[in-house]
Amino acid sequence: MRLIRLVEPQSGLSARCRLLDDEAPISSAFLWSLAERKAGFEAMHAIWTGPEISVPMPASTLPDGMDRPAVPPENATSHPDAGDIVLAYLAAGSTKGLPPGDFYDIGLFYGGGGRLLMPFGWIQANVCARIVDEDMAKAVADCRSIRRNGACTLSIETV
C-alpha cells in the first residue's frame, strides 16, 4: 500500500491518502510521481463541483522530467465521494477555455454531493486515492478553512 500526503500549511492540512494502484494504476502512478518530486501547485476551492479543493495543472506547470501521460478512464466517476482524490485529464484542444496543451486537475473531495459538472458540461475523473479514515475529520475542517481563506499552495509528498 502506497501513501501520499497532501499538505497546505496555512490551513494545517496534512492528509494521508492511500493510492488506489489496482483500480487506477496510471492515475496513481501520476500522483506518486508528483509526490516523489514534492510538487506544489496553486489550489483553490472549486466553484462548480461542490466540496472540492481543486489543483489545476496545465502540463507546462508539471515538474521537469516528469511524464505527461494521456490518462485513460480508470475507476472514473462524475460523482466523487467524500475523501476521494480524483485526477481529471483533458487532452490538448478537447475543451474550450483551457490553457494550451494537455491539462490535469487533482480534486480533493471533502464532503458529499460532489459533481463534475463544469460550465462546458459533465466530465469524469479517475478516483485514484482516498484520504485515510484517521485523517478525514481534520481534512474536512482544513478544507473548510481553505474555502474561507482563498487560493493557497498545496504540496504532494510521499509518506
C-alpha positions in Angstrom: 0.0 0.0 0.0 1.4 3.4 -1.1 0.6 6.6 0.7 1.0 10.2 -0.3 0.4 13.3 1.8 -1.5 16.4 0.7 -0.1 19.5 2.6 -1.2 23.1 2.8 0.5 25.0 5.7 -1.9 27.9 6.2 -4.9 25.7 6.9 -2.9 23.0 8.6 -3.9 20.4 6.0 -1.8 17.3 6.2 -3.9 14.4 4.9 -2.5 11.0 4.2 -4.1 9.4 1.1 -3.9 5.7 0.1 -3.2 5.3 -3.6 -5.7 3.0 -5.4 -3.0 1.3 -7.5 -5.2 -1.6 -8.5 -8.2 0.4 -9.5 -6.4 3.3 -11.2 -2.8 2.4 -11.9 -1.9 5.2 -14.4 -3.6 7.9 -12.3 -2.0 6.6 -9.1 1.4 6.5 -10.8 1.0 10.1 -11.8 0.2 11.2 -8.3 3.2 9.2 -7.0 5.5 10.8 -9.5 4.3 14.3 -8.3 4.8 13.2 -4.6 8.3 11.9 -5.3 9.1 15.4 -6.6 7.4 17.1 -3.6 5.5 19.1 -6.2 3.5 22.2 -5.2 0.7 23.9 -7.1 -1.7 26.7 -6.6 -5.0 25.4 -5.4 -8.4 26.8 -4.6 -11.9 25.8 -3.5 -13.8 24.7 -6.6 -16.7 26.8 -7.9 -18.8 24.3 -9.8 -18.2 20.9 -8.2 -19.2 21.3 -4.6 -17.0 20.4 -1.6 -13.7 20.2 -3.5 -10.2 21.7 -3.3 -9.1 21.9 -7.0 -5.5 21.7 -8.1 -5.3 22.7 -11.7 -2.2 21.7 -13.5 -1.6 22.7 -17.1 1.1 20.2 -18.5 3.5 23.2 -18.7 3.5 23.5 -14.9 4.5 19.9 -14.1 8.0 19.3 -12.7 10.8 19.0 -15.3 11.4 15.4 -16.3 8.0 14.2 -15.3 6.0 12.1 -17.7 2.8 13.8 -19.1 0.7 10.7 -19.9 -2.6 10.7 -21.7 -4.6 9.4 -18.8 -7.3 7.0 -19.8 -10.6 6.5 -17.9 -9.9 4.1 -14.9 -12.2 4.0 -11.9 -13.9 7.0 -13.4 -16.8 8.9 -11.9 -18.8 12.1 -12.3 -19.9 11.9 -8.6 -16.9 11.7 -6.2 -17.5 10.8 -2.6 -16.1 12.5 0.5 -12.5 11.5 0.9 -12.0 10.7 -2.8 -8.9 12.1 -4.6 -9.6 12.3 -8.3 -7.4 13.0 -11.4 -9.1 14.7 -14.4 -7.3 14.7 -17.7 -8.3 16.8 -20.6 -6.3 16.4 -23.9 -5.0 19.5 -25.7 -7.7 21.1 -27.7 -10.5 19.0 -26.2 -12.1 21.7 -24.1 -12.6 25.4 -24.8 -11.1 27.9 -22.4 -8.2 25.9 -21.1 -4.5 26.8 -21.5 -2.7 25.3 -24.5 -1.6 21.7 -24.1 -2.8 18.8 -22.0 -4.5 19.7 -18.8 -4.6 17.8 -15.5 -6.5 18.6 -12.3 -6.4 16.9 -8.9 -9.6 17.2 -7.0 -9.7 16.6 -3.2 -13.3 16.0 -2.3 -14.1 16.5 1.4 -17.9 16.2 1.6 -20.8 14.6 0.0 -22.6 15.9 -3.1 -19.6 16.3 -5.3 -20.3 16.5 -9.0 -18.1 17.0 -12.0 -20.4 19.4 -13.9 -18.4 22.1 -15.5 -19.5 25.2 -17.4 -18.7 23.2 -20.6 -20.6 20.0 -19.5 -20.1 16.9 -17.4 -16.7 15.2 -17.2 -15.4 12.1 -15.5 -12.3 11.9 -13.4 -10.4 8.9 -12.0 -10.7 8.1 -8.3 -7.1 7.2 -7.7 -6.6 7.8 -4.0 -8.6 8.2 -0.8 -8.0 10.1 2.4 -7.3 7.6 5.2 -10.1 7.4 7.7 -7.9 8.6 10.6 -7.2 11.9 8.8 -10.7 12.6 7.4 -12.2 14.7 10.1 -9.2 17.1 10.3 -9.0 17.2 6.5 -12.7 18.3 6.3 -12.0 21.2 8.8 -8.8 22.2 7.0 -10.5 22.2 3.6 -13.3 24.4 5.0 -10.5 26.7 6.1 -9.1 26.8 2.6 -12.6 27.6 1.4 -12.8 30.6 3.7 -9.2 31.9 3.1 -9.0 31.6 -0.7 -6.2 30.4 -3.0 -3.3 28.5 -1.5 -0.3 26.3 -2.4 -0.9 22.6 -2.0 2.0 20.2 -2.0 2.1 16.5 -2.6 4.7 14.3 -0.9 5.4 10.6 -0.2 4.8 9.2 3.2 
